[in-house]
Amino acid sequence: MKYIVTGGAGFVGSHVVDALIARGDEVHIVDDLSSGKRDHINRDATFHEMDLSDIEGLKKVFEGADGVFHLAAQARMQYSIAEPLLTHHSNTTGTLHVLLAARDCGVRRVVYSASSSAYGAKDVMPVTEDMEASPIIPYAVMKFVGEKYCAMMPEFYDLETVSLRYFNVYGPRQTTDMDGAYATVIGIFCGKAEKGLKMPIVGDGLQRRDFTNVKDVVRANLLAMSSDNVGRGEILNIGTGVSYEIKKVAEMIGGEIEFMPKRPGEVFEVRADNSKAKGLIGWEPEVTFEQGIEELKVLHGLREKLVALSS
């Protein structure tokens, strides 16, 4: 099969590429390297350095493809507040270009990487897909609009789509403190701890998140592409159904912490009900958070560092 992975040089996208290559598929990566990294590009994939604004270029790459995994996005939430127009260009207009190029090239299905931020601040947990979306920040609005575009495609353009709402993905290749102030929280913690620096916690650290390992997210993408039960614009939660306090996460990684002022748009808790994904595509998480954190501690050499500090 021929598959396209937009954002295939990024965190989650590069893992999706690796999984497709491992099973023998032909894979084409579309990435402008604005946040992706050349080091993440699988050497057995065909790489196209391209911005999603180039819809004619996309069509040339998409020709003859069986499916598109659309992961390319400007994923930094706080950045979307500072630069809403640039983020809209990448996340909303870019998504529409991908969908239209797929339509024009006869692609069967697009699996869209959506975001749990579409739920906004809910008082009831866990969140289910039938709850009203209440996005708070520009990034969340843009990703939600992408879902709406995906939902229209099967009805008007005969293009199958599935939207996967990710819940705080973490794992190897995640952004760290070296990638700037907008990196993922676990990546920042690991990067700081590796250098022996204090881990910054926004607010009181009691806010809770549903952390999903990148290996489980990759499986969700592959299942969503192949399942006969989806393709009509469905939205599926891809989360574990368990939430952890941010302060507890820092304690699990180990090291000193410091508290920072609360940021605008910060919600108290997000936790997924994943029963729909289990019922429709047979997905459920396999990697526990404890296992995932231990893998990262080994990757960053934190276990040895903590032993050395305590001796």
N, C-alpha and C positions, 0 to 999 in steps of 0.2 A: 504494500500500500504506500501511496505517497501522501505525506502529511506536511503541513506548514505549521510552524510554531512561531508566532509573533512574540517578541520578547524572549527569544530562545537563548540569549546571552545573559539573561537575568537570573535571579535567585531561583524561583520556581520553574521558570521556563527551561532553564538548562537541565534541570532534573527530569522534566518531561521529555526533552530531546534524548537524554541518555537512555531512558526507558524504552523509547521507540527504536532507537538504534540497536539496543541490546536484543530486541526481538526480531530484528531484520528488516524494519521498514526503511523506506527512502524518506529522508527528512530534510526539509529546507527551513533555515532560520531567517527570519526577518527581524532586524534589530538596528536601531540607529546609534547604539552604544552610548546614549545619553546617561544611562544608569547601568546598563549591562557591561560585562567585562569580556575582553577577548580571551582571557584565561579560562572562561567558562564554556567556550564554544567547543563542542565535540568535533574532533578532527574528521570524523566520518560523515558529518552532516555538510550540506551545501549552505554556505553563509552568504546572505545578501544584506549589505549595509545600506539600509533604506529607511527613510522616514515614512510614517503612515499617511502623510499628506500626498504622497506620490501614488495616486490610485492607479494610474496606467502602469507604473512599475509593479505594483501589487498584482495586477491582472496577469502580467507576464510570468510571475513566480507561481501564481495560483493555478495556472493552466494545467489541467490533468490531475489536480489534487483530489484525493478522496475526502479529506477533512482538514479543518483548520482549528488549531488550538490557539485562541486569542488571549495571550497573557501580557502583551505589551501595554504598559501604562506608566504614567507618572504617579507612583504609589505613595508618595510622601504626603501624609495628610496635612501637616502643618504648613508645608510648602504651598499646598493648594489655597490656603488662606492668604499667604503672602503674594502668590502669583496665580490668581484664578484664571486669567486668560490663557496663559501658557499651558496650564493644566487641562483646561477645557479642550484646547487644540489637540493634545495628546490623547486624552481619555474619552472624549465624546465624539469629536469629529473623526478622530482616528478609528474609533470603533465602527462608526457608520461607513467609513471607507473600506474597512476590512469586510464588513457584511455585504456591501454592494459589489466589491471585487469577487467575493465568493459566489454571489448570485450570478454574476455575469459569466463566470468561468465554469458553472455547472457543478460546483462543489456540493457534496451531499449534506454535510453537517458542520456547524461551527460550535465549538465548546468555548463559552465565554467565561473568563475569570471575573466574577462579580465580587462584591464585598459585603460583609456583615454590617459595615458602617451604615448601610441603607436603613437599618432598623432605628437608628438614632438612640435616644434614651428611653428604654422601656421599663415600666415598673414591674412587669410580670416576666419571670424566667422559668423555663427556657423560652427562647423566641422561636416561633414557628413561621413557616413561609406564608401562611394566610394572614398574618398580622399586617396592618397598614405600615407601609414604609414612611419613616419620618427622618430623613437625612438632615443632619445639623450643619455639616461643614461642606465646602465646595466639592472636595473629593468625593464625598458620599453621594451628593446630588448627581455628579457626573457619572459615576459608576451605576447608579440607579437608572439614569437615562439610557445607558447602554443596555440594561436589562429590557427596558421598554422597546428599544429598537429590535433587540433579539426576538422578543415576543411577537412582533409584527411580521417578521420574515416568513415563518411558515404559512401564515394566512394570506399574505399578499404576493409573495415572491417564490414560493415553493422551495425555500431553503430551511432545512432543519436546524434548530438551535437548542442549546441547553445552557442555562446560567448557573454557575456554581458560586454560592456565597461563601467565601473563605472566612474562617475565624482565626485571626492571629497566627499566621503560618510562621514556623521557625525551623531551623535546622542548618546543616552545613551550607555554606555560600550565602547565608543571610547577610544583610548589611550590618556593619559594626560601627564603632565610634570613628573609625578611619574614613567612613563614607560621609561624615558630616553630622549635623545636628538632627537630621530627619531619619536616622537609621531606626531599625526595629529595637524594641526595648530589650529583648534578650540578647540581641547582637551587641548593643551598647554595653550591657552588663558584662558579657563575656570579654569584649575588647578591653574594657577598663580593668577588669579583674586580672586579665593576662598581663597587664602592665603594672599591676600593683596599685592602681588608682581607685579612688572611691567610686562606687556605682551610684549614679544620680537617680533618685526616685522623685517623680513629679507628684506634688501634693503629699498626702499622708501615707500613700502606698497601700491603702486599704481597697482601692479599686480592683475589681476582679475581671480576668480575661480567660477566655476559652482558647487555649493554645493547641494548635494542630500541627503535627509533624509533617514536614514536606514530603516524606515517603508516602504518607496516607493521602495527601493532596494529589500526588502523581497518580496513585491508583484510582482516585475519584475521576480524574480527567480521562484516563483510559477507559474506564467503565462507562462514563457518560458518552464517549464517542462510539462505543460498540453496542450499547444496549438498544434493544428493539422497543423498550418501554418508554423511551423519551425521544425528544426531537421536535416537540411542538411548543417550544418556548418555556419549558418548565424551569422553575427556580428551585434549587436544592441547597440546603444548608450543609456545608462541609466543616463540621466541628465535632469535638469529642463529647460534648454534653457535660463536661466538668470544668469548673472555673477555679482559678488560683489567684490569691492576692498578689499584687506586684511585689510587695515587701517580702512575701514568702518565697517568691521566685528568686529574689536577690539572696536570701538566706540559703536556698538550695545550691546556688552557684558558689557562694562563699566569698568572704572578703568584706571590706568596709563599705558603708553606704553614706550618702548625704542626701538631704531633702531639698528639692527645688520648688519654686512657686508653681501653683496649679496652672495649667494651660487652658485656653478657651476651647470649647467643643469637646472636652473630656467627659465621657460617660462613666457611670459608676460600675456597671456590670454588663457584660455580654456573655451569654451562654446559649449554645445551640440545642435545639431539638433536631436530631438527625434521622428520625424515623422515616421521613419521606425518601431520603437518599437510600436508606437500607431497603425500603420496599420497592423502589423503582429500579435502581441499578445494582442492588446487592452490596452497597458500600457501608462499611463501618470501620472506625479507627482500630488499628492494630498496635500502634506504638504508644505506650503509656508516656505521660509527661516525665515521669521519673527516668525512664529509659532514654528519652530524648535528651534530657539535661545531662545525664551521665555521658552520653556520646559527645556532646559539645564540650564538656569538661576535659575529656580525653583529647579532643581535637585541639583545644586551646592550651593544653598542658596545665590545666588548673589543678588537677588532683596532685600532681607532683609539687606544684607551687605551694599549695595549702599545707602539705606535709612538711615542706621545708620551713614554712613560716612558724609552724607549731613546734618545731624541734629546736 
